[in-house]
Amino acid sequence: MIAHDIIIRPIITEKSMIGAVNKVYTFEVAKTANKIEIAKACEEVFKVKVAKVNTISVRGRARRQGRNVGYTRSWKKAVVTLTENSKPIEFFEGMM
């Protein structure tokens, strides 16, 4: 997998923006990617140094439309922490 296939999109929430101040960023990643692949993809795409990666598998929730019940898709979230001497990611800097 190439780096852009691993990192799908950034997660923009209040909690993730608070973490961005401390160089902690949140991304939606490929379900098959592991922590090492996620760290290498972040370093390649954003030209930063990654200290650690935490991953969370988000389960799909039941949703109703009338009497029909379906599920939202399940996905994987990665919380990436950068090293102290690493530069911040510019994409998130424009959000704050």
N, C-alpha and C positions, 0 to 999 in steps of 0.2 A: 504494500500500500504506500502511496505517496502521501506527503504531509497534508495536502489539502483534502485528501479523502478521510484522514483521521480526524482533523478538527473541522466540525461541521459548521458551528456558529457560536458566537459569544452569547452568554446569558446576561441580559441587562435587567437587573432588579435592584431594589434599594440595598439589599444585603450584599450583593456582589459589588456595587459601587462603593460601599463602605470598605470592603476588603481591598479594592483597587488602590486605596490610599496607602495600604501596607504591602503593596506588590503581591497581592493574592487575587488571581483572576479565575473566572469560572467560564467553562466552555461546554457545549454539547459535543460529544465525540462519538466515533463509530462504536457500535456495541461489541465488536470483536477486538478492539484495540486494548492493549495492556498499558501499564504505567510507563514502562520503558519507551514504548513506541510513542505515547503521548508526549513525554518529555522531549524526545528527539524531534518530534514534529513542531512543538512550540519553539524550540531553539532554532530550527531551520526557517520557519515562517517569519517569526518576529525578531530574530537575531538577538536573543536574550539568553541568560543562563538560568536554568531551572534548578531549584534546591530540592523540591519534593512535589509529588503528585498524589492527590487523594481522589478515588473514584467512587461514584455512587450509581447503582443501577436503579432507575426510576421506573416503577411498575405502572402499567396502564390502568387508568381508573374507569369504573363503570359510568357510562353516560346514557341518559334516556332521551329519546325523541318520541314523544307520544307513548305508545305501549311497547315500542321496540327498545331493547337494551343492547348497547354495543360498548366497546372498550376503546379508549384513546390508546395511541401507540406507546409501547414501552421504549425507553431510551437510556443512554448512559451520560452521566455528568462527570466532569473532571474539574477539580479545584487545584489550580497550579500555583505554587508558591515560588517566587523568584529569589535569587540570592541577594544579599545586601548590596553588593557592588554592581549589580546588574542594572541596566537602564530600564525605565518603565515602558510598557507597551503604549505606543502613541494613540492607538484606536480608542482606548479607554480614557486617555487624558482629555480628549475632546468632549467626552460625555460629562465630565465634572465641572 
